[in-house]
Amino acid sequence: MKSIAQQHFERIFDVFWSVLILLGVTLGAVYIPLRLVRNIDQSIFSYTIATSVTVLFVLDIGYNLYVALRRRHNTHRRDRQTALEQYARRRLVIDVLAALPLPTLLGGYSIFIIIRLVKMIRVRDIFTEWQRTALRYANVLRLLFLAYWLFVVAHWVACGWIYLHGAPEGIAFREYYIKALYWAVTTLATVGYGDITPKNDIEMMYAIFVMLLGMVTYGYVVGNIANLLANLDANRKRYYQQSEQISAFMNSRKIPHTLQRRISEYYAYYWERQVGQDESLILNHLPPRLRAEVMMFLRRDILSAAGIFGNADDDTLRDLAKELRPILFAPGDIICRLGEPGNSMYFINNGTLEVLDAEQRTIALLEEGDLFGEIALLLDQPRTATVRARDYCDVYSLEKQAFNSVLAHHPLFHQHIRTMAQERQNIESHDSLEQ
Ligand code: CMP
């Protein structure tokens, strides 16, 4: 069994190693095509780059084997061999090919050196892994992945152009490269200003190929980005869809304007407070224990604001958090009506409510952190007052059955709520005696 510190260290090291490999692979992806089109002598610089990348890729094989072995210890018997087998079957050949010291074996840079670029497949694995482990940033990582590929493809296309076109004498390579990159981007984006044009058949064929490649890549990237942007704010999208539906409904049914305005205000508030986020839609996919933890996190504030749970143990709070249902009331809504039977009590998350007596006079105001509706449940009697929302109110309701089970398991809560109910009842009988 590994300690938490050890697991934490392993996670950090995994990220560090992935970044290092990403840098190594990118260096190769940029340098190898450049080196192939630019005829320069073997310099110390290029030798150092080639050697460092080779060393890094060799170490990566070792690291991948270690990770596969590490998984062996963490997983079930059935999965043990598969981690190693999977690596041997899927990636080992690619990793070995990429790690071969080709410049030394081939005695310089020849076209075969591009074999090394098979390691690019690791970039996809790294981004997929990051997306899986950092769900919060999954969309941003997808965008980065697309941008990365766009950059690499544009660079390769530019190098291909230089290879075919040949670098003219008298122009600095940097200047010529920028021109080629400009051609690559305009052709890939199928903009093609026509200021740099293919001069012979081969160049023309190459331009056709790049334009086709551009069409596919461009379509893929634009589609992905549009999808990503829509997903980034799925909630807003849902809100707009919903408000369009409501507006169509209100108009077709000729709902009066004042009522329409109230409905629109309700939806605007609903959206603004993010109450519209359907928690259950997301949470229902989680296992019960994890779901309870999330509920507890989301509702901890309201439960601790209610004060009476100050001494409650985590299990009780978790049980309670699970049972709370969020409801939004609009100004003027009546939540409890005097004399009617009651089936739930409420915790106020936000907003102000007024407690009214039989003559509709306000006898108390309830605010964030207060609870109400407990008397009917506790004493099994009709509602002792009417409770009305003054403004928009987010409240959590607790059903009778859940309320009883919390009382049974949490005597302190039982005692406190009983005292509170008695005090409130006394105030009311005192009020009625005074009249
Ligand atoms: P219940 O009788 O179930 O429904 C109406 C609720 O209003 C009641 O429970 C109390 O929670 C609340 N309530 C009644 N009287 C008062 C009061 N004087 N001050 C605050 N809250 C009250």
Boltz pocket constraint, residues with backbone or C-beta under 6 A from the ligand:
constraints:
  - pocket:
      binder: B
      contacts: [[A, 336], [A, 342], [A, 344], [A, 355], [A, 363], [A, 364], [A, 371], [A, 372], [A, 373], [A, 374], [A, 375], [A, 376], [A, 377], [A, 381], [A, 382], [A, 383], [A, 384], [A, 385], [A, 386], [A, 387], [A, 423], [A, 424], [A, 425], [A, 427], [A, 428]]
      max_distance: 6.0
